[in-house]
Amino acid sequence: MSEFCFRAVGQGLFYTGSLYNGAFNFVYDCGSESGERYLNNAIDEYLSELKERHGKAEIDFVMISHLHWDHFSGIHKLAREARIKKIYLPYIADNPDIIKVILFHEIFIRDGATPKNIEWAQEVYDFMFNLYVRNNGENEFRPEKALQTDNLYGTPEVVLTKQHIRFSVDGFAKNDWNGVGGWVFEVFYETAKKADIKRLNEECGALLSTHGADNIEELVSNNGAAALKALADMYKNIFKGGNKINETSLVLLHYPSETGTTLYQNSRANRKTLLTGDALIKGDLSEKVRGTKVAVLQVPHHGSLRNWQSTSRSNISAQTYVLNFGLGNKYKHPSYATVEGIIEKGGKIYCVTQVQKYIYKIKDGSYFGRKKIALTEQRNWRGTSHKSNILTIADVM
């Protein structure tokens, strides 16, 4: 049995997967801006499940789709309380100062508001930045300081993803990530535009030079609110208020894989899940995922119309569409037109909010010599669980 859950964090995303009855566990995004308590409760619930089922909180990998607060704000807590073996992050640029500008904006100056818990915000900033500067052969940064591990379960391996990648987990030997069979993970990625990175490099360098600072921290320390405003203006001008950061989302497609069965190869799309973060499906990314048919689709960017239209134009379809958003959010997500568009496609819609999560399972078992793969759906509303009947996805020889 493999189980997957969109957890109730409101305006954000926290998705967890548990393969082969918990032999392999992964997380896609862990953040929210709806309220710290929702995210903390969801993380605590998840870690309790891991400990109850397996006696320990161990996560094989965490993938952060992009550098927006509502998608990474909980990773520090997760790393403090669970052992994370590997973390996938989107590659942005070789200049650490660019990462600092993005993180400063997302953590300290979003919407011009100072975080209520400045100490916690600083811890998240230090943790995220240190993930990016670690030199592990996968990135081009030089280490500026060691990752703080005093309160962490070990030190995770970090991979900065620069391009489309594919790996698999063997169902019988979970450590064989290159094995045939088991579970397949395909990651699609569009890096930030070179022109935007070049412009940010130039403007960042000019700002530091003007104020006689060697780095962003020194700039902020010496110039306070004025420096924060300058950084915020620069970020918003270049990344269009942060929308271009959405376009750097790691898109994850995962599904069970078996070989030697023609029928399986023809029908396995019905057991795929596509996680999109806040991606805009266009360009090379659109070509990679065009025409994809999946069992479950996380509708990108909390149901934003522009992002949904790009998904629809790419002819991506699903049996179940998941809209993750916060009740009463200021962005008015999801768009009414997005909901109408999904209804026109004829798929089911499930909403994941502060008070409702969505769980589905892929179950395997024998039935008259056939392997039956089924999707079990479970909804939770204000603590009340409802299980639907098992929906058969495919009978495989």
Phi, psi and omega in degrees: 000131175240135187234142183225146186214128166270113189272155189279086180242000180080225183285085183172201179204131175215103184243134180233146178230139179229111185263146174053054178057036174093007179292335180218127184234138179218162182227137173242111182065148179203086182194165178194152171240011180282335183157134185302325185295325181295314180293315180299318179297319180294319178295315180300318179298315181297314181294324177296321178298316180299315182292321181293320183278325190234359177079358179202157177260096182228128183240126184289320171205152171240133177241122176261120187293315182198169189270061169245140186310319184286004177240350180228359190298340182261001187293329180294315177298318180300318182287334178286329190247358177220156175272115177256123183280322185213142177235126175260129178232151177285131174289136179245304183196166180278341183275115180302332180297331178292318176298321179297317180300313181297313182293320177302315181296312185290329185262321189253332189229025176299127178057022178073011183255134176280136180303144179295320180254087186293328180293316177297317180300319180295322179296317179296317179301309182300318182296310182297316182295320181293333173297322183283327186269354180295134182263098183239017180089350182259350181222175185251013177278151168267141181293125178268326173201155184289149176296129181288122184242010184304319184249020183248154171280088179070190181240117182288149170285139183244133176238120173270113187275119183255345187205179178294134179226163179215134174213165182222158178242124180287131182294341183250338177226087192297340181278351179273085185286349179253011184290162176269139182089189180081233184234135183254138174238123175244128183244127180246138187212136173245116181289164177298151181297137182301323181296321179292318180293319178298316180296318179294321175303312183293313183290326178294315178298318180295320180295317178296317180296317181301322184260007177062035181251147180274336182206175185296319180301317180294322178301313182290319180298322183276335189237357172056228186299326181296321179291319179298319179295318179298319179294318180297316180296318180297315180299312184293322180294319185278319184259018174054052179071013181103351181298327180288338174290326175306322185288352177263017181295134169286125180257126186246124173249125179224150184192157177287144183232131173222150183248162173084008181234108181298317180300320180298314182301327181280340188243355189293341178304332181290354179242016181271151172236135177241118179253125192246354185058235176244027189297148168258114186279096181211174175056223182297325178299317179299319180296325182289324186249004183303133177077006181294133176245127186228164174283317184228130177236126169278110181297125188296150173053045171059025178089018175302138184298313182302315181290323177295318180299321179294325178292315181295318179297333179277005175059038175271131182225161183212161170282322183230129179250124181256123176255111179258119183200166178262132176300130180076018182293149185287346182274352182062036173276145355277161176292139176302321181294329177295313179300316178299320180296322178293318179300320179297329179285345177086013180270165174281148177240131172236134181259131177247118185230202176292335189241003183220128176247172180226124181240138171220155185228146171249117188246135177240145179191166183268144179208103180051048176077002179250151173266125182256121176258124184229154178250117177257129182251139178221130178247152179228121180235114181050044176083356180264120184268140176225124177254131176275173173292157179293130177261114181289127180266315180196147170256123187245133178296000000 
